[in-house]
Amino acid sequence: MLNGRVQRRTIILFVIFTVTLFLVAIRENLVGNITQSNNNSENKSSPTANEANSLISSSTSLKTFTSTFTTPAQKEPLYKCHIENITGTNFAEIDCADKGTYNCEQKPKPESSKCAPQLRKPAKNQNCSSQEDFKALMKTRQSRIAEVCANNISNLQFSDKPPKELFHFHGVGGTGVTWCPVYKAASSNTNSYFCPLYYDEAKCADKTRNGANLWRFSEFFPPEERDVPRFIVVRDPFERVLSAYRDKIEGPGALPFLDLVYYDILERHRLIPSHVMFQKQEFLKEAWTRADSLLKVEDNREMKGRKIYMENSGNPYENPLSATFEEFLRALLTGTKNEHWDLIETSCTPCSQHSYFTYILTVEDYDCELNNMLRVLGAGELQALHKKYHQTNRNVRRGGEGEMRDLYEYYGALPGDLLRAFYDWYRADCELFGYDCEQTMCEIEEWKRRFSSGHSL
């Protein structure tokens, strides 16, 4: 009697155990199918195995998905399908490419990304506005600066000091005109427009002399009366700082910047092996000397925009032979100052009680806006003279496709925290002059995402 009971209990336990194993196997096979489907699907938002497992344990009931599900890898998932487990009560949601006989709903088309990188075309200044439209545009920009300075919604710190530099060109119109130079924002080109006030045509055509000598003839203490017009030329901070890096730092850079590159940026921000730390100053001097000799022999213009490596050198400061963009920005954000990348807000202080600007011009539409300003001031003859020896300056054009790719590639290679710190640093310039730097940040992040996933523009 007892043996019979034991045998029955043993058989019952064996059956229960077998059924349990069978149900577990079915369940794991179901999850495996979902995982395989997700791996084959091209839609990145498809559930993972863990998400599918969670969904299967939910209590929502839908119609039964009766066929084995497979996703053709070569097709774009167009339908949202629901799959039930063996009990008919729980389900997982997955993507499928063919509606077939399954319980599938058509997926809405994905919206195009608002952050899609834009290969912006260079500003050709072909659609020049009338003088009346130009005056209205200047009023709009003045109002924006006044509003940002007054409201300061972003809680920025604005300087109340006078502008660092102001140059008054007394030969323009009746009162003359005062300029606050922003370097790497068409400053050389602006210089060339006013050259005929002080030099003859031959000297103005010579770029080597059409530079700092002009300042000797301008007035360093311009009149403060607000009826004397003042102007400024501004530029997108992302483009301006990249232009400064490529022009002054990258490659060996420029001769006047070698001390800054090696004894400021690289000495503080290049990581070198600990076993050569005792040779640090020797290596710095050696790299400085090599860069100096290259710049004196090579055409500096041919060396701009490319990194130089001394492959057989054991000197860590020669590979590459200048600061990388990341090293440069880390130095910039920790105190390395220079007029070519200083904030416009601190150099020309548009929020200061000592400052005002009648004309706020942009690099993006430089030719049209400067010529309109000269005509309004009654100095149209400068425009005519300038055409005789106009110097081509790539800084007065917003970058074409190649330049925009450079912008995305340089900033896209930065660590996320450094990119955000850069944006925060230049946020005042973005807001004061109406540059949508949040959109630029968005485009850079999208570029990084596409690049990492193997997609192109």
C-alpha positions, 0 to 999 in steps of 0.5 A: 500500500505504502509502496503504491502511494510512493510510486504514484507520488513519484510519477506525479512529480516526474510529470510535473517536472517534465511539463515544467521543462516543456513550458520553459523550453517553449518560453525560451524559444519564444524569447529567442525568436523575438531576440533574433527578429530584433537583431535582424531588424534595421530599426534601432528602437526594436525591443531587446531580449530583456525588454521582450521578456518584460513585455511577455510577463505583462498582462495585456491580451491581444489577438493571437500571432499564429505563425513563426515570425522572421524578419527579412534583413534586407527590408525596412520594418514597416509594421508594428506586430504583436506576438502572444505567448502560449497562454494567449494573455501576454505579448511582445511588440516587435517590428516586421517588414511584411504584413502578411497574415499577421496582426500588424499595424502600419508604422508611421514614417519616422520624422526627419531629424531636426539635428541633421547636419547641414552642409551649408553653402557659402554666403555669396552675398548675392541677395543684397537688401536695400538700404532701407531693409539694411537699416531695419535689420540693424535696428533689429540686431540692436534691439536683440543685444539690448534685450539680451543684456537687460533680461539676461535669461541665461544668467550670463556675466556681462562685462561693464568695462569699455571695449579693449580696442576701438579705432576711429577712421576720421575720413569716412563721411562727415563724422567718421566711423569707429570700429571695434575689431573682432579678430578672425571675423573678417578683420583683415578684410575690413582693414583693406576696405579702409586702407585707401584712407591712409595708403596709396593703391600700390601699398594697399595691394601689398598684403604684407603692408596692409596690416598693423601699419593701418592702426598708426593712422587711426585714432586710438581714442575715438569720440564718445558721442553717440552720434558718431557711428560705431560698427562691429563684425561678428561671427559664429563662435564655432566657426571663429574658434576653429578658424583661429585654431587652423590658422594660428595653431594647427600644423606648426601654426604661425611663428608668433604663436610658437611660444604659446603653443609649446610653453603654454598649451602643450606644456600644460595639456599634453600627456607624456609618459612618466619615464620621460618627464625629466626630459620635458623641457628638453623635448619642448625646446627641441620641438619648438626649434623644429617647428620654427625651422619648418616655418622659416623654410616652408610656405606657411600657407601650405602647412596650415590645416594639416598635422605634421608627425615626426614618425621616427622621433621619440619626442612626445611633443613632435607627434603631432608637432603642435597642439591638437584641437582638444589640447587647444580647447582645454587650454582656452577654457583654462586661461589661455587668452588671445585676441583671436579667440577671446569672447566678443562679449569681453573684447567689445563689451556690447552690454557695457554702458560705455559701449554702443554699436550702430551697425552689427555686421556678420561674416556670413553676409559681410560684403553686402552688409559692409557695402550697405553701411558705407553707402549709408555713411556716404563713403561709397567711394571706398567700395569702388577703390576696394574692388581694385585690390580686393584681397581674397579672404576665406574668413568672409565666407561661411564655409561651403561643404568642405568647411562644414564637414571640417566643423563637424569632424573637429568638434565631433571628435571632442569628448562630450563634456569638453564640447558642452564646456566650450558651448557654455563658454561662448554662450554669451556671444551666441545669444547676443548676436543671434547664433543658434549654437544649440542647433549647431551642438545638435548637428554635431551630436547627430554627426557623431551618431551617424559617423559611429553607426557608419552612416554618412550625410 
